[in-house]
């Protein structure tokens, strides 16, 4: 920078072409290192330190490699958001799926917190900074790049959490595929997979934090809860504020006939009633009824 200020950029020791070639790397490096002290170390239950900055720096490098312009705008999730995700992810599962009281969390399990933090970190980038820009890309090029990006992120996180499963990246990849290549045939083949992948992710996070529950909780047990998570897309708040994949807006805006989806939702609801599940009581029941009505209206418009 001293060379630029003093007007010596054309001198042999600082050629403009070299400067231009290095500028991007200089900016990226500066941004990455400026975040090194963003997260203060946390203490685990066995009195060890969790250094999230090391994880964030490695993920940042992958983000910048594939999506530089979005990385330049990226604001990593605050530590309170990550901690909240870690502490609260199991409350609904305990209450509505396992029917037990949630025990007060005492401290953090190191490997589990790293896994949860990595998921929250990369999800925030995809949902809030990449997704709003997908229309700027060629669909085939973006889908290929996004797949490579997720694969490299997975390998990077495995450097901190070797047990991170490959299946954890299937949900964002499927949502991206649906968004980039909208159509009735793909949707009918994929909407059940959306629910299944969501259920798997919920089960993974819960059992990572509560390893003793692996024998009593399986992904299929969370299908109903995964449906509820997608039914939130039908609320006015989510439609106005959400920047990533929204199930209702996808059906409506792409003129998808939701007949098969409605049938599947009714099957899930009937199954919950027969199991005496509390999952669709109160607020969740309102979500379900509202979503079905909105889908029926969208379907009627599609037929017309």
Buried (B, 14 or more C-beta within 10 A) or exposed (E): EEEEEEEEBEEEEBEEEEEEEEEEEEEBEEBBEEBEEEBEEBEBEEEEEBBBBBBBBBBBBBBBEBBEEBBEEBEBBEBEBBBEBBBEBBEBBBBBBBEEEBEEBEEBBBBBBBBBBBBBBBBBBBBBBBBEBBEEBEBEEBBEBBBEBBBBBBEBBBEBBEEBEEEBBBBBBBBBBBBBEBEBEBBBEBBEEBBBBBBBBBBBBBBBBBEEBEEEBEBEBBBBBBBBBBBBBBBEEBEEEBEBBBBBBBBBEBBBBBBBBBEBBEEBBEEBEEEEBBBBEEEBBEBBEBBBEBBEEBBEEBEE
